[in-house]
Amino acid sequence: MFVPMIKKLVKQLDKRFAEFLSYQQSAGILIILATVVSLIMANTPLLHAIEAFWHIPLGWRFSGLGFSLTTHEWVNDGLMAVFFFLVGLEIKREVLGGELSSVKMATLPIVAAIGGMIVPALIYYSINFSNPDTSHGWGIPMATDIAFALAILLLAGDKVPPSLKLLLTSLAVVDDLGAIVVIAAFYSGGLAWSYLGAAVLVVLILAAMNYAGVKRFVFYLIPGIVLWYLVYKSGIHATIAGVVLAIFIPYGKGEDSSTLMKLEHALNRPVNFMILPLFALSNTLIPLSGDMIQGLGSAMSIGIFAGLVIGKPLGISLFTWLALKTGLSKLSGGANMKQIISVSILGGIGFTMSIFVALLAFKNPAYIDAAKLSILISSAVAAVGGLLVLRLSSAKE
């Protein structure tokens, strides 16, 4: 009786994971294309027209009250809240019924992700601690772009063990969770306590709805939008509202018909094929100049490069090795330590997530553009290096 049920569940999980990987691979390629297009347009006479488009104000006004953001801000604060909502759904699914649902299953990606956040941040800060203008950017090399990293991993072909794909996915999910905590704790503005208090009331309403067994998403949508507005006005970055809302979306028993699973399935395409490419398109509009190229030798740029290209693989590999040596975790599925090292190099693909943190860390446009260029170069080096090492290690195996 139980054997067919277990086989059916395993088949469903394999199907979901394969679907997730296909979305990430396609999204990663699309993000790369969007970035290339954006960089090309930024260095043509079209630059001023494109910048004007991204600064068009959009909003509403009624009886003297109103709310307006530029198109660029709507992408970064509005659409990216939807992205973080999807990330929140993925984290909740992994915690309740996936790779993070038990201590044995969760320790390796969690420990690896922690190492991949701590070491890059320390490397960046050790290079920039004496400069108060750039030292605040220590969170930039902590991030991993899951779509880009998985797209590169899948380019390595069928020789890559499924356990490696699963490890990178789980590691990136934990990494995203760490980025969310860092953004909320260190990259938010001064708090407006009245708005924050109102946001807490909305969260209590969402919790009560979840406890009462409300399953239809439409009843969560309006409180979710109100929560986004209140969080935005409170001084905490608005994208955090997406994660908070995801916490209260009903998961049930993890069946495909649950609200969480249906939402995750419905959002995968628009997030991966529209929101992330739009984010890349609007945030990599970098006009290259001689001063910017020279700026690659600055402490900030060196800190970002060293954090992503050296710190990420060092932190992930070292903490993974320690977890294995102490017996806290174990490798499975035919993967070996050499392949873990190659995956750790891919962890240095910060790209969209690192750019997102850079936008929060710096206010000076010159610093932001220099950080973006350093992130792009670092991510490209990590992608090529990780792919080469992965293919070499897989070929030998």
Buried (B, 14 or more C-beta within 10 A) or exposed (E): EEEEEEEEEEEBBEEBBEEBBBBBBBBBBBBBEBBEBBBEBBEEEEBEEBEEEBEEEEEEEEEEEEEEBBBBBBBBBBBBBBBBBBBBBBBBBBBBBBBBBEEEBBBBBBBBBBBBBBBBBBBBBEBBEEBEEBBBBBBBBBBBBBBBBBBBBBBBEEEBBBBBBBBBBBBBBBBBBBBBEBBBEEBBEEEBEEBBEBBEEBBEBBEEBBEEEBBEBEEBEEBBBBBBBBBBBBBBBBBBBBBBBBBBBBBBEBEEEBBBBBBBBEBBEBBBBBBBBBBBBBBBBBEEEEEBEEBBEBBBBBBBBBBBBBBBBBBBBBBBBEBBEEEBBEBEEEBBEBBBBBBBBBBBBBBBBBBBBBBBBBEEEEBBBBBBBBBBBBBBBBBEBBBEBBBEBBEEE
